[in-house]
Amino acid sequence: MTDIAITLSRVSKCFKRYNHPTDRLKEVLQPHKPRAQEFWAVRDVSLEVPRGQTLGVVGRNGSGKSTLLQMVVGTLTPTSGEVKVNGRISALLELGSGFNPEFTGRQNVFFNGQILGLNQQEIEAKFDGIAAFADIGEFIDQPVKTYSSGMFVRLAFSVATSVEPNVLVVDEALSVGDEAFQRKCFARIEAIKSRGGTILFVSHSATSIIELCDRAVLMDRGDLLISNKPKTVIDQYHKLIYA
């Protein structure tokens, strides 16, 4: 297995903004006459993440962090550049992604487990452990739409980490959990790391980034500004937001 878990080669992502809904249709009918404004959420980012490293990603709201992670996970396709991920990847992105609100927690465990590459027998074998880690009691058999944000993230994190991923991506979702649950999550992240797993971790918590990560990068307005030790990056981040 290669020593590089994630490779980003000059990756960019452009979204189109239209002033009116009909402008999109007009552009299809008249492709020679562009009607959209281009918004580059990520611009020309190159990055390598070694296997076993925990990389923190920080930046102000709208800096391109979530867009970058979605391209790593594969839910967004880069406008240009190339993304390579070696090994099984699991992600906990924005709250609500990946779960059907009409399904019960139990049904979503089986549904998501299959998406993550497990078969029915493997999910059945892991189910009790998933339910115990989430610790939401009888709500496991209630529709997810009745869950609090804390209950939702408990179950989502438990499922995402139960597949023993080679690469785990966590995008700020843990901030909705209570302190005791966050400690459980960080312990599980450390266990994944100790097995040689790679972690991409987005957080606005400077303490979490410094304590959990081996390295960090700072994003701003779609650009990757610096890649360095977590304390150095956090200091630069604070200068940026308080300037």
Sequence and secondary structure as in RCSB ss.txt:
>XXXX:A:sequence
MTDIAITLSRVSKCFKRYNHPTDRLKEVLQPHKPRAQEFWAVRDVSLEVPRGQTLGVVGRNGSGKSTLLQMVVGT
LTPTSGEVKVNGRISALLELGSGFNPEFTGRQNVFFNGQILGLNQQEIEAKFDGIAAFADIGEFIDQPVKTYSSG
MFVRLAFSVATSVEPNVLVVDEALSVGDEAFQRKCFARIEAIKSRGGTILFVSHSATSIIELCDRAVLMDRGDLL
ISNKPKTVIDQYHKLIYA
>XXXX:A:secstr
  SEEEEEEEEEEEEEE SSHHHHHHHHH TTS   EEEEEEEEEEEEEETT EEEEEE TTSSHHHHHHHHHTS
S  SEEEEEE S EEEE STTTT  TTSBHHHHHHHHHHHTT  HHHHHHHHHHHHHHH  GGGGGSBGGG  HH
HHHHHHHHHHHHT  SEEEEESGGGGS HHHHHHHHHHHHHHHHTT EEEEE S HHHHHHH SEEEEEETTEEE
EEE HHHHHHHHHHHHH 
